[in-house]
């Protein structure tokens, strides 16, 4: 590339140099910056570098200056702090639905927001996390297509897969197409789920996004259920994304364990009996084996006490599981 052309790009290269090579512990002098610009075929005098840095600062970049013998310029703040980038890297690498290959690509993109010294820390963090990862490389495009269909008010079609004993995902219904009206996407238990209305079945259903294949957006408009779907019910009241109707329940627990129920169901609960050692928490859940299993997992201190149909369901769940042993 001709020098004269590169010269026009000097201020852009200067911005990249400050982002990539400098931070508070690694300031760079005008002479050092000029040397790197020279590697790009750009001639730069100290005075012109000072002028360009002032222009970048006026534009809005947080460029700091350290005076003295070992002083220089460095990028003060960036789009993301290192702690924020590490948090995002952890989230990407801990997500089961994102494949390892895709995770590494995303982490590489996130690392571009850090200087070269912090980028090395992010790469080391990448290989220190060992998690079971999904194998569906197209899941990000699937999520994007679902969101597009929701915005456009269109139905979607897809093949829905299940695991076989030889550890392969194969389509259900002999490869038949599922056609539903998408409502929203839910993150639950480390997986993405699609919440959708199935007009043929007349009910709301849930589908794990990583098991959806060959998705397409239909030309048909979405079907609307007779009753409005309460999306807030899906935050803490669904267990394992099993569908069904919400049931009002009562849970007794010692006061010192109330935090367990608040963490699970949120602050929108009713608490009675606060004058005694035990309180009763009133909320709504979708009754399922997953819910009864959760109650059993928190120990005998927390007990399901109403309604009686739910109590009977809990007893049957415990009997059936005990009989298996």
N, C-alpha and C positions, 0 to 999 in steps of 0.2 A: 504494500500500500504506500503511495507517495507520501513523503514527509509533509508536503503542503496540505494534503487532505487531513492527515492525523493532527496537524497543528490546529485545525478548526475544532477538533474534538478534545482539546487539552482540558477544558474545565470538566468534561464528563469523566475523563480518565483520572483527573485529580480527585473527584468525588469518590470514584471506585477505590483509589489508593487509600484514602482516609478511612473508608468503611472496612476495607479488607485488612489493612496492616496496622491500624492504630487503635489504642485505647488509653486509659489513664496511666497504665504501667508501661505503655510502649508509644510515647510521643515521637513524632518524626519532624526533623528540621527541614527547612526549605531546601537545603542542599541535598538531603537524602531523598526528598520528594522529586527534585530535579533529576537525580540519577535514575529513578524508576521511570519517570516520564521519558528519559532518554532511551530506555529499553523499548519504548513504544514508537521511537522515531520522532519524538517531540522535543524540540528545543525550548528551554524555559529558564529565564533569569529569576533570581530571588525576588526581585521587585514585582514581576508579573505574577508569581505564585502568591505573594501577599495580597495582591489585588484580586486574584481569582478566589482566594479563601474568603476575603471580605464579601465578595459577591455571593458565594455559596451561603455564608452566614446570613446575609440579607434575605436570601431566598427562603431561609428557615431552618437550615441544618445547624445542629448544636455543635459547633466546632470550638474547642477550647484551646487556649494557648498557655504554655508554661514558659516563663522567662528564666534566664540563667544559662549556665554552660551546658547543662544536659537537657535543656528545654526543647520545645517544639510544639507542634499542633497534634491534636487527637480528636476523635469523634466522641463527644460527651455522652449523648443518648441516642438510642436507635429505636426502630419500630418496636422491637421486643427486647426486654432485658434478658440476661442469661438465664435467670431463674424461670422466667416465663417460657423460654425456649425448651429448657429441660422438662418443664411440666408438659408441654405439648409433645415432646419426644416420648416421654413416659406414656402419655395417653395413646399415641399412635402404636407404640410397640406393645402395649398391654391389650390392645383391641383384638379380640379373636377374629372378628369378621374381616380384618384387613390382612391380606397375605403378607408373608415375609418380604417377598420381592417388592410389593407395593409400599410396604412400610419403609424399606430402605430408600426407595425413591422419594418418599415424603420427607424423611429425615434429612436427606441430602438437600432438598429444597429449603427446609427450615434452617439448615446450617448456613445457608447463604445470607441469612439475616444477621449472622454473628461475624466477628473478626476471625482471622485465621487461628488465633490462639484458643478462643472459646469453641470454634468449630471442631478442633481436635478433641475437646472434652465431650462434645455431643456425639462424636463418632465412637469414642470409647464407651459412652453410655449405651449406644445402640447395641453393641455386641455383648454388653453385660446383662442384658435382659433376655431370659429364656422362657418363652411362653408358647403355648399351643396356638398356632395361627391358622386362619382360614385358608382355603385353597382357591376360592373363587376370585380370579383376577379382575373380573368385570363388575364387581360389586359397587364401585364408586359410580360407574356409568348407570347402573341399575337405580341407585339412589337418586341420581340426577334426573333420570327419566321419570321416576315416580313423582318427584317434586314438580317437574314440568307438567305432568298430567293433572296433578292437583290444582296448579295455577290455571290451567286451561279448562278445567271442569270436564275432563274426558275420562273414559274408562281405560283400563289397561288389560292386556292379556299376557299370559306367561305359562310356562310349564313349571310345575312344582315338584321338587325332587325329594327323595328319601334315601337313607343309607341302607346298603345291602350288607350281607354277612362277609362279602369279599371287599368291604370298605370302599364302595363306589357309590356316588350319588347318581341315581337313575330317576327319570320322570315317573310320577304317579299316573294312574289312569291311562296306562299304555301311551303316555306322551300326549294325552288330551290337554286342551287349552283351558286354563282357568281365566274367566273374565269377571272382573270385579270393579267397583267404583272406589278408588283410593281415597282415604280420609286424612290420614296422617302417618308419620313415621315415629316409632317409639324406640328408645334405647332402654333395654331391660336385660339384666343378668348377662352383660357383656355381649349382647347381640342386638342387631337392628331388627325390628318387626314392622311390617306393614299392617296398619289397621284399615280394613276395607269393608264395604257393604256389598254383600252377595244378594242380589235381588232374587235369584232363583231359589235360594235357601231362605230368604226373608230374614236374614240376621247379619250381625257384624261378626267378621272373622279376622284371624290374625295369621300372618305368614312370615316365616323367618326369611329375611331378604337374601341371605347367603345361599338359600335353597331355591331361589327363583332363577329360572333360566329362560333365555330367548324372549325376553320381555319386549313388548311393543305398546305404543299408545294407540288406542282405538279412535276412530272417527266419531263414535257414539258419545253422547253426553252422559254424564254420571247419573246414576239412579240415586234417589234420595230416600232414606228410610222414613217410615211413618212418623217415628218419634226422633227428635233431635238427639244426636249422640253426645253424651257428656264426656268430653275428652279428659276432664280433670279426674275422672274415675279411674283412668288408666295409669296414673302416676304411682300411687302406692297401694291401690286396692286390688290390682290384678296380681296373681301369683303364677309365674311360669307362663304368662300370656294365655291362660286357658279362658275361653269365652264363657259367657253366661250372664245371668241377671244379678244385679247388686242386691245383697241381703243385709239388712240392719242386724248387727250383732253386738253382744256385750262381752267384754273380756275383763276378768278380775285379775288384779295384780297387786303386789306390795308397792308401797309408795316409792321405794328405792329402785324399782324396775320400770317406772313410768317412762323413762327415757327410751327404753327399747321400743315401746309402742309409738312414741312420738317420732322416733327415727324412721319407723316403718310406714306409719300412716300420715305423718305430717301434723301440723298444729291445728288443723281443722277437724278436731275431735271434741266430743263432749265427755267430761269427767264428772262422775258423781261419787258420793260417799267419801268426800275428802276429810270428813271428821274422824274417820277410823284409820286403822293401820293399812287396810286394803281399800283400793279404789276400784271403780268400774269404769272402763273406757267404752264409749259407744261410738261406733263407726260403721262403715259399709264395706263389704268385700264381695268378691265373686267366690262362692264356695266351690272348692275343688280339692283333689288329693294333695296338690301342691300347698294349698293353704293349711290343711290339717297337718301336713308334714312340717310346715314352719312352726305351727303351734307346739308340736311335739319337740322340735329342735331347741326351743327356748327354755325348756325345762318345766317342771311341775308348778313353779311359782306363778306362772301365767296360765289362767284357765278360761276356756270358752264356756259361758254360762247361759247365753241366750242367742237366738230362740231355741226351742227344744229340738226342732228339726236339725239345726246345725249341731247341737250337742249330740244327738243320735248319730249324725254323720261322722262326728269325731270318734265316737265309740266304735262304730263299724270299721272305720279306717284303722284304728289301733288293733281291733280283733283280727282283721284280715292280715295285717302285717305280722302280728304275733304268730298266727297260724302257719305262716310261711317258714317259721323257724322251729 
